[in-house]
């Protein structure tokens, strides 16, 4: 069943939804455009595009990329939707309250004066939580590109390289090996800067006999990868080895708790309790994981406040860390696929401490 059909099935009679955000339009139509509107009722779907994308969309639909359930129209958006509303086809307009600005919503209300407005809430994002087999394969393909980039970067790193050079090399490798873009701004920090979970790469050389943390990912046919590895450029001290082993054990504990129906915060607790028992309670300052898909951060979550069950088919990161200011930090991140009996770690990359 196509995503658009699944969405149409949860829209009530006399309701229509206008999908404005590019990521949700891509999820439902399988077509990427920076602009456009997707109008959806329980019985029809119309994708309005301007001349920049209309011809591309026609070709995409002929090739089977855009589902036949979706009618393509070359704009006329406001007038046509007002006609549909005035015909009695729908009287309630569902809007993307999690995506629209206040100004956008006011614009909608001024354009569609006959409609009653209701927030769409999490209906669409909830559909995106459970990945289809095709979505899972795309996520794995993105992950494999990132893993090859990691293998490549281990040969690239040296005390003569800068953080920025290393980050750019990761990005260049991924883009030149099939990725359409990076999933997020690449993190590559070394030495004392590894104590900053989202430290920015600078034009400074990598610190010898210190940790190098690399958090990176790419996009393949719309779907994101995400991984973090912390390696040592040179030799690790005993304290560095100890902290690394604690983080790895925390990640292993968290992954062991993952299965369909688990409350998200319980997975977070598994990692957090192990780190706390080791004496580093205040050194783990972010959530254990987040959903990964068309966006690098989406629901569900492995977070202290996330008290909802995680469904089978969800894909999430598992990324505990310990961060010691003015010393160093360690984070290890894999991405897992949730099943009824546990989970599958789709990150196939070395996790033992690597000393270069």
N, C-alpha and C positions, 0 to 999 in steps of 0.2 A: 504494500500500500504506500502510495506517495505521501510525502509530508503534508502536501496541501490537502489531500483527502482526509488525513487524520485531523487536521485543523478544522476543516469544514464540518466534520462530525461532532465537534464540541461547541459549535456555534448554534444557538437556539433560533427558532423561527422568529422572524421580525427583527433579528439582529444582523448587523453588518460590522465588519472590522476593517479599518484602514491601517495597513502596515507601511510605515514610513521609513523605519530604520533599515539600512542596507544589509545588516547581518540577518535580520529576520526575513527580509525579502529573499535573500539568498537561500536560507534554509527551506522556505516554502516553495520557491520557484526553481531553485538550482541555477539561478542566473545572477551574476554579479553586475551591479551598476551603482554608481555613486548617487544617483538620483532616480526617483520613480515612486509610484504608489501602487500597492496591491490591495484591491478591494475584494473582500471575501464575505460571502453569506453561506448558509448551510447548503445552498444548491448551485452556487456559481463563484467563479474567481476571475477577476480581470486585472491584468498587469498593465498599468499606464506608464509609458516610456516616451521620452522625447526623441528627436531625430538623432541624437548621439548614440542611442542604444537600440532603437526600434528595429533596424535592419539586422543587427547582430542577433537580436532576440528571435526574429523570424527564422534565421538560419539555425539557431540553437534548437528551436522547437522542431524544425524539420529533421534535425539529427537525433531527436529523441531526448535532448538534454532537458528542455522545459516540458513538464507534463502536459498532455493534451487537454486536461481539465482546465487549464488556464487560458483564457482568451487574451490576446494581445491587442492593445490599442495605442495609437500614436497620439497620446495626450488627450486634451479635452476633458481632463480629470474633474474639475470642479463642476462644470455644467452637466456632465453625464451622471455623476453621483447625485447631484441634486435632482435630476430626472428620475433616478432610481428611487430616491427617497420619497419624492412626491407621488410616485406611482403606487406607493403602499408596499413596495417590496421589503422595506425595512423602516423601522421608526427609532431604533436604538443603535447608536454608533459606538462601537468599542474602540478605544484609542490606547496607544502604547504609553501608559502612564509612567513606565519605567525607562522610557527612552525620550519622550517629548519634553521640550522646554516649556515653560509657562507661556512664552510668546507663541510657540507653535500651537499650543492648545487654544489660545485665544483666537488665533487665525482660523483654526478649524471651526470654532463656534460661530465666527463671523461669516464663514463661507457656507456652512450647513446649518442654517437657522431652524429648520424644521425637525432636526434630530434631537433625541434625548441622548446625552453623553454619559457613558459608563467606562470606568477604567478596565482595561484588559487584565490587569494584574499579572499573575504568574502563569496564566494558562498556556501561553506560547513557550515560555522558558521551560516549563515543566515538560512539554513535549520534547524539547531538545535534550533533556537529561539522559534519556535512554537512547544510546546510539544503535543504529541499524548495522547490519553486517558490512554494508558498503562504507558507512561512516567510520567504523572501526578499522577497516582496511586502509582508509585514507590517513587516519591518525597514526597507524603503524608505519605507513610509508613515510610520513613526515618524521617520525621518530628515528627510522633507520638512516635518513639523511643526516640527522643531528648526531647520531652515534658515529657515523663515518667521519663527520667533522671533528668529533672528539679524538678519534684515533689519529687523524691528521695533525691536530694541534699538539699532540704529545711529541711529535717529531719537530714541530715548529718552535716550541717554547725554548727559550734560553735566557740567561741573565742579560743578554744584549737587547732582548725584545722589550717593548713597552706594553703597558696594559692596553692602550689604544690599538697598537699594531696587532696584538693577539686577538682582541675583540673583532677587529675588521677582518682578520684572516678567517676566523670562524664564520663570519657573515658571508664573505666572498666564497668560501668553500661550499656553504649550503646553497647559495644562489646559483653557483656554477654547477651544482650537481642535482638540479631538479626543483629546488624550492622557488616559489614565486615571490617570497618575501621572508623577513624574519617575523617571529611571533610577537616580539617585544624588543625593547632596547637591550642589546647584549650587555651582560655584566661580566667584567673581568677585572678583579682586584687582587692585590697581593700584599703580603706582609701584614702590618697593623690594620690596613684597610679592610681585611677580610672580616673584621668585627662589625662591619656595616652591611647588613643583609642586602641592601640595594645600593651599594657603593657604585660610583660612576668611574669608568675607565678614564685614566689620564695619560698624558704623554710622559710618563715616568717609567723607568725600567723596572722589571719584575725583581722583587726582593729575593736574594739568594738564601738558601736554607730556611725558607718560609713557605707558608701556604699560598696557593693561588686558587681562588674560587672563581669558577666559570658557570654562569647561569644563562642558558641560551636555548633557542628553539627556532623552528622555521614553520612556514605555511606551505602545505602541499594540497593543491586543489581545494583551498578554502579552510583546511583543517590544520590545527596547530600541534606542534610538539613542544615539550618543555622538559628540560633536564638540568641538574646541577651536579657538578663534580668538583671536589676539592682535592688538589694534588699538592705535592711538595716539590719545590724547585731546589733540589739538593738533598739534604738529610734532615729528617725530622727529629726533634728532641723527644724525650720520654713524655713530657707533658703534652706535646702535640699528638703523639700516638695515643695517649690515654683519652684525650678529648675526641679524637676521631673515632675511636672504638666505641665510646659512649653514644655518639650520634648515630653510628651505624647500627648499634644494638637497639636504639630508640626507633629507628626507621623499621627495622625487622619486626619489632614488637607491634608497631602500628599496622604494618602490612598484614600481620597474622590475624588481626581483628576484623579485617575488611571482608564483608560478605553482604549479600542483598538483605536489606531490612535492618542492618545495624544503624543505630543512631549516630549521626556524624560526629558528635562531640565525644563519643566513646572511643573512636579511633584516635582522636586528638589526645584524649586522656592517657591512652596506652603509651604514646611517645613522651608526653609531658611528665607522667609519673616516673618513668625510668630516669629521665634527665634530672628530675627533682631529687630522687633517691640517691643519685650520684653526687648531689651537692651543688647542682647548677640550676636551681629552680628559676632564678631571675635572669638567667642567661639565654632562655628560649623565649623570644619576644614576638613571635608571629604564629599564625595558625599552622596546623600540620599539612593541610592540603586544600585544593580547590578543584572544581570541575574544569575540564579541558575539552574544547571542541572547536566550533567556528570562532570562538573567542578564547583568549588565553586564560581568562578568569570568568567562570560561569558556575551556576549551581549544578550539583549540590556541593557541600563543603565538609571538610574535616576541621571543624573550628570549635572553640570552647562554648560558643553560644548557639551552635547549630543543633537543634533538638528534633530534627526530622529524620525519618528513615531514608537511607540511601538505596535507590532501586537497582535491580539487576540491569546491566547494560550501561550504567554510568561509567565514565572515565574520569579519574581524578589523580592529582599529584599527591605524593607522600614525601614531605620535605622538612623534617625536623632539623634544628640547628642549635648550636651553642656559640654565643658571641661574647668575647671577653674584651672590653674596650682597652685600647693601648697595648693589646697583646696579639690576638688573632681570633678568627672565627672559623667554624666548619659547618657546611650544609651539604647534605646528600639528598638528591631528589630523583625519584623514579615516577613513572606514570602507570597506574594499574587499571585494569578492566574488571568491573564488579560482576560476579556470577552468584548463582544461588548457593554454591558450595564454598565460596571464598573469593579469590580474585586471581587474575593473571597479570603478572608484572610484564608489561610490554616493552620495558626498557632493558635491552640486552647489552649491558655495558659493565665493564669491570667496576667493582665497588671496594675492593681491598685498597688499602692505602698505597698510592703510587708515589715513589720517590724517583725523580728524574735526574 
